[in-house]
Amino acid sequence: MSNPASPDIICIGSVLWDIIGRSRTEMIRGADVPGRITRLPGGVAMNVATTLRKLGLTPALLTALGTDPAGEELLAVCQRLGIRTEHVHRSATLPTDRYLAIEDPDGLIAAIADAHSLEAAGDSVLLPLTDGRLGGIARPWPGLIALDGNLTAPLLAEIAVSPFFAAADLRVAPASAGKVERLRPLLANPRVTLYLNRDEAGLLCRAPFNDAHTAAHGLLQLGARRVLVTDGEGLCADGKAGEGVLTDRPRAVIVKRVTGAGDTFMATHIAAERRGATRAEALAAAHRAAADYVAGEIGS
């Protein structure tokens, strides 16, 4: 590889601005209530990279950002945090992506992810893994990759069989229930660990599950080699082919935010395993971090 100072992990996927409205009042369709609106860096790849950086790792982003002010501002945030951005694809014709969500005390009411620029950039975001900067055909990237389902379905299917990913430890999240079907080509890949919530697991298996434990079993029966399934305040599960399913239950907290909780769980789990934690230790660490996150104070 051309860069002797390789990152600890590559985060591939969405980096955008989260615009999130939160209210302490329960809401129904058409509700107009007081609350707080925040704007902060987001997207699965960004959230995972930010948490990994807080845990002492050096992540590099592979994503698409516009050269517009929103993109420049995101780039500056990444650089301040110590997240590597030298391989980010920049476009003068595509705007920086955005995400809009509404939350109440029960969680997410609705969200719209505008990741069209990432989708339009296509395989351009992956070039550093093919042209020698981070990897190539003779020496594919040999380490951790966090990958999210905001990439297009054809590109994710290509990644599933690509020789450029043949040596990677792939940690994959769908980004949303609406994009979970995009992960189907990756399901039985022996290098893939899937991070899903219970509803997403049900969509991928095309069958409902009552808890994370049965969801993990269902995914293993479908051919998955390793799965992590969360279920809000319910049990979470780690299923591994040939080694069974472990479960853990998070402590009860007052939920103040939900957007980004799954990304925090994923990043903490990855970091714990990289440090050598056992499956049970990594699962417990991830659950603690997610509980801390959702109980966090709402920013202004």
NORDADA-V762082 format. One record per residue. RES is the residue in three letters. SS is DSSP state (A for helix, B for strand, O for the rest). Layout:
RES_SS + RES_SS
//
This chain:
MET_O + SER_O + ASN_O + PRO_O + ALA_O + SER_O + PRO_O + ASP_O + ILE_B + ILE_B + CYS_B + ILE_B + GLY_O + SER_O + VAL_O + LEU_B + TRP_B + ASP_B + ILE_B + ILE_B + GLY_B + ARG_B + SER_O + ARG_O + THR_O + GLU_O + MET_O + ILE_O + ARG_O + GLY_O + ALA_O + ASP_O + VAL_O + PRO_O + GLY_O + ARG_B + ILE_B + THR_B + ARG_B + LEU_B + PRO_B + GLY_B + GLY_O + VAL_A + ALA_A + MET_A + ASN_A + VAL_A + ALA_A + THR_A + THR_A + LEU_A + ARG_A + LYS_A + LEU_O + GLY_O + LEU_O + THR_O + PRO_B + ALA_B + LEU_B + LEU_B + THR_O + ALA_B + LEU_B + GLY_B + THR_O + ASP_O + PRO_A + ALA_A + GLY_A + GLU_A + GLU_A + LEU_A + LEU_A + ALA_A + VAL_A + CYS_A + GLN_A + ARG_A + LEU_A + GLY_O + ILE_O + ARG_B + THR_O + GLU_O + HIS_O + VAL_O + HIS_B + ARG_B + SER_B + ALA_O + THR_O + LEU_O + PRO_O + THR_O + ASP_O + ARG_B + TYR_B + LEU_B + ALA_B + ILE_B + GLU_B + ASP_B + PRO_O + ASP_O + GLY_B + LEU_B + ILE_B + ALA_B + ALA_B + ILE_B + ALA_B + ASP_B + ALA_O + HIS_A + SER_A + LEU_A + GLU_A + ALA_A + ALA_A + GLY_A + ASP_A + SER_A + VAL_A + LEU_A + LEU_A + PRO_A + LEU_A + THR_O + ASP_O + GLY_O + ARG_O + LEU_O + GLY_O + GLY_O + ILE_O + ALA_O + ARG_O + PRO_O + TRP_O + PRO_O + GLY_O + LEU_B + ILE_B + ALA_B + LEU_B + ASP_B + GLY_O + ASN_O + LEU_O + THR_O + ALA_A + PRO_A + LEU_A + LEU_A + ALA_A + GLU_A + ILE_A + ALA_A + VAL_A + SER_O + PRO_A + PHE_A + PHE_A + ALA_O + ALA_O + ALA_O + ASP_B + LEU_B + ARG_B + VAL_B + ALA_B + PRO_O + ALA_O + SER_O + ALA_A + GLY_A + LYS_A + VAL_A + GLU_A + ARG_A + LEU_A + ARG_A + PRO_A + LEU_A + LEU_O + ALA_O + ASN_O + PRO_O + ARG_O + VAL_B + THR_B + LEU_B + TYR_B + LEU_B + ASN_B + ARG_A + ASP_A + GLU_A + ALA_A + GLY_A + LEU_A + LEU_A + CYS_A + ARG_O + ALA_O + PRO_O + PHE_O + ASN_O + ASP_O + ALA_A + HIS_A + THR_A + ALA_A + ALA_A + HIS_A + GLY_A + LEU_A + LEU_A + GLN_A + LEU_O + GLY_O + ALA_O + ARG_O + ARG_B + VAL_B + LEU_B + VAL_B + THR_B + ASP_O + GLY_O + GLU_O + GLY_O + LEU_B + CYS_B + ALA_B + ASP_B + GLY_B + LYS_B + ALA_O + GLY_O + GLU_O + GLY_B + VAL_B + LEU_B + THR_B + ASP_B + ARG_B + PRO_O + ARG_O + ALA_O + VAL_O + ILE_O + VAL_O + LYS_O + ARG_O + VAL_O + THR_O + GLY_O + ALA_A + GLY_A + ASP_A + THR_A + PHE_A + MET_A + ALA_A + THR_A + HIS_A + ILE_A + ALA_A + ALA_A + GLU_A + ARG_A + ARG_O + GLY_O + ALA_O + THR_O + ARG_A + ALA_A + GLU_A + ALA_A + LEU_A + ALA_A + ALA_A + ALA_A + HIS_A + ARG_A + ALA_A + ALA_A + ALA_A + ASP_A + TYR_A + VAL_A + ALA_O + GLY_O + GLU_O + ILE_O + GLY_O + SER_O
//
